[in-house]
Amino acid sequence: MLIGLCGGICAGKHAIAEYLIQHQNFQLLKLNDNNYPRVADEPDDDLRLQASEIRRVQSPEFVFENIDSLIEFVTKRWRERWVTTDIWDANTSDRLLQRPFFLLVSVDAPVSLRWKRFSDRCWRRQLDPPDLEKFVLWNDRHLYDRDVGRAYLTDRAHVRLFNSSSSLQELHTSLDSLNLADEQRLRPNWDQYFMQLASLAAQRSNCMKRRVGCVLVREHRVISTGYNGTPRHLRNCNEGGCSRCNRGEGGGVGLSTCLCIHAEENALLEAGRERIREGAILYCNTVPYRRLPLTSRQNAQSTSTSVTVTCVKKAQEGVIEMKSYHTNDMAANDLAKPLRIDGFNTFLKLIGIKE
């Protein structure tokens, strides 16, 4: 496994790398400093901007002249744990992202906090820190300059961290909970995989009210997919095909006049009775609509963060097992307050649904 850390000046990249080295047995990989893009012109400024103390405390054993030699080295040892903070440009990230053992992590923090960290670094090196205005100019060039800017790397990151921690102890506690070394981040399990497919199917929705997608699976094979919208041969809802949705009616109002078919219905109709056998699983990116248990008496599995009692009771009567699922890395992970969602599972237990 190779973790690459990218982000703004003093966002916390090297602090996270040091944590991985000390607590999770990672080893540091470096690219030759001669290739490092400069964001300041004065020698003293350049000295201030040099990487944090991780380089000073321990000289890296593995230093490479270019990204190709680094990749060649890690590919032969990919089962070991490696970390690098030298993600400098699109070429570097593109080459690394081709490898299935690579995890790109972006780190960010408020600019005022990063300036304070940078000032503390300068004082430790017996250098005068820059004023806030000068630091902001450096930061803008570091992130947005046409030649050396790195803001776009954030969009490619698998995990985005917001490091507003005020102390290393707080940062380490949050990293313990986050567990970046979990190899499921490199290759999703079946539930993650099919939920991602359901979310992808939702992008084809033409309903004006909500995007919903679902995937029907049996024995880890996709039987059918579905998304919500008007039936075939009718004008799409987002083109005016369903007057109820286009009037902007509130929830539960005028449902009898709605022409849109639910994503779950579409998937079940597409699969047909012959292919929906015992053990089939329905993945959906929202709670199933209330008539789903009446549409299919197969074993279905759904994901959501909330559920209605009506749907739950009908599911019990129809011998449908329901289960919640939550991915921890859908967007930014706040290091200060790691996300926790257990309420839905607790609710299901209270009303007696088999987990």
C-alpha positions in Angstrom: 0.0 0.0 0.0 1.2 3.5 -0.9 -0.4 6.6 0.6 0.3 9.9 -1.1 -0.4 13.1 0.9 -1.1 16.4 -0.9 -2.4 19.8 0.3 -1.6 23.4 1.1 1.4 24.8 3.0 1.3 23.6 6.7 -2.0 21.8 6.2 -0.6 18.8 8.1 0.7 16.5 5.4 4.0 15.8 7.2 2.4 15.4 10.6 0.1 12.7 9.2 3.0 11.1 7.4 4.9 11.0 10.7 1.9 9.5 12.5 1.7 6.7 9.8 5.5 6.0 10.2 5.4 5.9 14.0 2.1 4.2 14.7 1.2 2.1 11.6 4.6 0.9 10.4 4.8 3.0 7.2 8.0 3.9 5.5 8.8 7.3 3.9 9.5 7.6 0.2 11.0 10.9 -1.1 11.6 12.4 -4.5 14.8 14.3 -5.1 14.5 17.9 -3.8 15.9 19.3 -7.0 12.5 18.6 -8.7 10.5 20.4 -6.0 8.6 23.4 -7.5 9.5 26.7 -5.8 6.8 29.2 -4.7 9.3 31.9 -3.5 12.2 33.6 -5.1 14.3 34.8 -2.1 16.8 32.2 -0.6 15.6 33.0 3.0 12.0 32.6 1.9 12.8 29.3 0.2 14.4 28.1 3.5 11.3 28.9 5.4 9.2 27.0 2.9 11.2 23.8 3.2 9.3 20.8 4.4 8.7 20.3 8.1 10.8 18.6 10.7 10.1 15.1 9.5 13.0 15.4 7.0 15.3 16.8 9.6 14.6 14.3 12.4 15.0 11.2 10.2 16.7 11.1 6.8 14.6 9.1 4.4 16.3 5.8 3.4 14.4 5.8 0.1 15.0 8.8 -2.2 14.3 8.6 -5.9 15.3 10.8 -8.8 11.9 10.6 -10.5 8.4 9.2 -10.1 9.1 6.3 -12.5 11.8 4.9 -10.3 9.7 5.3 -7.2 6.8 3.5 -8.8 9.0 0.7 -10.0 10.4 0.3 -6.5 7.0 0.2 -4.7 5.4 -2.1 -7.3 7.8 -4.9 -6.3 7.0 -4.3 -2.6 3.3 -3.2 -2.7 2.3 -5.4 0.2 4.5 -3.3 2.5 3.3 0.1 3.8 4.7 3.2 2.2 3.9 6.9 2.4 5.0 10.0 0.4 4.3 13.7 0.6 5.9 14.5 -2.8 2.8 14.7 -4.9 3.7 17.9 -6.9 1.9 17.9 -10.2 -0.6 16.2 -12.5 2.0 13.9 -14.0 3.0 12.5 -10.6 -0.6 12.0 -9.5 -1.7 10.5 -12.8 1.1 8.0 -12.8 0.4 6.9 -9.2 -3.4 6.7 -9.6 -2.9 4.0 -12.2 -1.7 1.7 -9.5 -4.4 -0.3 -7.6 -2.3 -0.1 -4.4 -2.2 3.7 -4.3 -4.4 5.9 -2.1 -4.3 9.7 -2.6 -5.2 11.7 0.5 -5.7 15.5 0.4 -5.2 17.6 3.5 -6.6 21.0 4.2 -6.9 23.5 7.1 -8.1 27.1 7.6 -5.5 29.5 6.2 -5.2 31.4 9.5 -4.4 28.2 11.3 -1.9 27.2 8.6 -0.2 30.6 8.9 0.1 30.1 12.7 1.7 26.7 12.1 4.0 28.2 9.5 5.1 31.0 11.9 5.8 28.4 14.6 7.9 26.5 12.2 9.9 29.6 11.3 10.5 30.4 15.0 11.8 26.9 15.6 14.3 27.5 12.8 15.3 30.8 14.2 13.8 32.6 11.2 11.5 35.6 11.1 8.0 34.4 10.0 6.3 36.3 7.1 3.2 38.4 7.7 -0.2 37.0 6.9 -0.4 38.8 3.6 2.9 37.4 2.3 1.9 33.9 3.5 -1.5 34.2 1.6 0.4 35.2 -1.6 2.7 32.1 -1.2 -0.3 29.9 -0.5 -2.2 31.2 -3.6 0.8 30.5 -5.8 1.3 27.1 -4.2 -2.3 26.1 -4.9 -3.4 28.1 -8.0 -0.4 29.0 -10.1 -0.7 27.8 -13.6 2.7 26.0 -13.6 3.1 24.8 -10.0 -0.4 25.1 -8.5 -1.8 22.0 -6.8 -5.4 22.8 -5.9 -6.7 20.4 -8.7 -5.1 17.5 -6.9 -7.8 17.6 -4.3 -10.4 16.7 -6.9 -8.5 13.4 -7.6 -8.1 12.4 -3.9 -9.8 9.2 -2.7 -10.0 10.7 0.8 -10.2 14.4 1.8 -9.2 15.4 5.3 -9.9 18.7 7.0 -7.3 19.1 9.7 -8.5 21.7 12.1 -6.9 20.0 15.0 -5.3 22.3 17.6 -2.8 19.7 18.8 -0.9 16.6 17.6 -2.7 14.5 20.2 -6.1 15.5 18.9 -4.9 14.8 15.3 -3.6 11.3 16.3 -6.8 10.4 18.1 -8.8 11.3 14.9 -6.4 9.4 12.7 -6.7 6.3 15.0 -10.5 6.4 14.3 -10.1 7.1 10.6 -7.6 4.2 10.0 -6.1 5.2 6.6 -4.3 1.9 6.4 -7.6 0.0 5.9 -7.0 -1.8 2.6 -10.8 -1.8 1.8 -10.1 1.8 0.8 -8.1 0.4 -2.1 -10.7 -2.1 -3.3 -14.3 -1.8 -2.2 -16.1 -4.7 -0.6 -19.3 -6.0 -2.4 -21.7 -3.7 -0.5 -19.5 -0.7 -1.3 -19.2 -1.7 -4.9 -22.9 -2.2 -5.5 -23.9 0.9 -3.6 -21.5 2.9 -5.9 -23.2 1.3 -8.9 -26.6 2.4 -7.5 -25.4 5.9 -7.0 -24.0 5.9 -10.6 -27.4 4.6 -11.9 -29.1 7.6 -10.1 -27.2 10.0 -12.4 -29.5 8.8 -15.2 -32.6 9.8 -13.3 -34.9 12.2 -15.1 -37.3 12.9 -12.2 -37.5 16.5 -11.2 -38.0 15.7 -7.5 -35.1 13.4 -6.6 -32.3 11.3 -8.0 -32.7 7.6 -7.1 -30.8 4.6 -8.4 -30.8 1.0 -7.6 -29.1 -2.3 -8.5 -30.6 -5.8 -8.2 -27.9 -8.4 -7.5 -27.8 -12.2 -7.0 -24.6 -14.1 -6.1 -22.6 -11.0 -6.6 -23.7 -10.6 -10.2 -25.8 -7.6 -11.4 -29.2 -8.7 -12.6 -30.6 -5.3 -13.5 -30.3 -1.6 -12.7 -33.0 1.1 -12.4 -33.5 4.8 -11.9 -36.6 6.8 -11.3 -38.4 8.8 -14.0 -41.2 8.6 -16.5 -41.9 5.3 -18.4 -40.5 4.6 -21.9 -42.1 6.5 -24.8 -43.2 9.3 -22.5 -41.5 12.6 -22.3 -38.9 12.8 -19.6 -40.0 14.3 -16.3 -37.2 16.9 -16.5 -38.6 17.9 -19.8 -42.1 18.4 -18.5 -43.4 14.9 -18.8 -44.8 14.6 -15.3 -46.9 17.6 -14.4 -47.1 16.7 -10.7 -43.3 16.8 -10.3 -43.0 19.9 -12.3 -45.6 21.8 -10.2 -43.2 21.3 -7.3 -45.8 19.6 -5.1 -44.8 18.8 -1.5 -44.0 15.4 -0.2 -47.0 13.1 -0.2 -49.2 15.5 -2.2 -50.8 14.4 -5.5 -49.0 11.1 -5.6 -51.8 9.5 -7.6 -51.1 11.8 -10.5 -47.4 11.2 -10.6 -46.2 9.5 -13.8 -42.7 8.7 -12.5 -41.7 5.1 -11.9 -39.5 4.4 -8.9 -35.9 3.1 -9.4 -36.7 -0.1 -7.5 -39.7 -0.8 -9.7 -37.7 -0.2 -12.8 -35.0 -2.7 -11.6 -37.6 -5.3 -10.7 -39.5 -5.0 -14.0 -36.3 -5.1 -15.9 -35.2 -8.3 -14.1 -38.5 -10.2 -14.4 -39.7 -12.9 -12.1 -37.5 -15.7 -13.5 -34.2 -14.0 -12.6 -35.3 -12.7 -9.1 -34.7 -15.8 -7.0 -34.1 -16.5 -3.3 -31.1 -14.5 -2.1 -31.4 -11.6 -4.5 -30.4 -8.3 -3.0 -31.6 -4.9 -4.0 -29.2 -2.0 -3.3 -30.8 1.5 -3.3 -29.4 4.9 -2.5 -32.5 5.8 -0.5 -35.1 4.1 1.6 -37.4 1.9 -0.6 -40.7 3.4 -1.5 -43.6 2.1 0.6 -45.1 -0.2 -2.1 -41.8 -2.1 -2.7 -42.7 -5.0 -0.4 -46.0 -5.4 -2.4 -44.1 -5.4 -5.7 -41.7 -8.1 -4.8 -41.7 -10.9 -2.2 -38.1 -11.7 -2.7 -35.3 -11.0 -0.1 -34.3 -7.4 -0.6 -31.7 -5.4 1.1 -31.7 -1.6 1.2 -29.6 1.2 2.5 -30.6 4.5 4.0 -30.3 6.7 7.0 -34.0 6.8 7.7 -37.0 4.6 7.2 -40.8 4.8 7.6 -42.7 2.5 9.9 -45.1 1.7 7.1 -42.4 0.4 4.8 -40.8 -1.5 7.6 -44.0 -3.3 8.6 -44.7 -4.2 5.0 -41.2 -5.5 4.6 -41.6 -7.8 7.6 -44.8 -9.2 6.2 -43.2 -9.7 2.8 -40.2 -11.6 4.3 -37.9 -8.8 3.1 -34.7 -8.2 5.1 -33.7 -4.6 5.4 -30.2 -3.4 6.3 -28.7 0.0 6.5 -25.3 0.8 5.0 -23.1 3.9 5.3 -19.8 4.7 3.6 -17.4 6.7 5.7 -15.6 8.3 2.8 -18.3 9.8 0.6 -16.8 13.3 1.0 -14.6 15.1 3.4 -13.6 13.4 6.6 -13.5 15.9 9.5 -10.5 14.8 11.6 -11.7 16.8 14.5 -15.1 15.1 14.5 -15.1 11.7 12.8 -18.5 10.9 11.4 -20.6 8.3 13.3 -24.0 7.0 12.1 -25.5 4.3 14.3 -29.0 5.6 14.9 -30.5 3.8 11.9 -29.3 0.3 13.0 -30.5 1.0 16.5 -34.0 1.9 15.1 -34.1 -1.3 13.1 -33.4 -3.4 16.1 -36.0 -1.6 18.2 -38.7 -2.5 15.7 -37.6 -6.0 15.3 -36.1 -6.2 11.8 -33.6 -9.0 11.3 -30.0 -7.7 10.7 
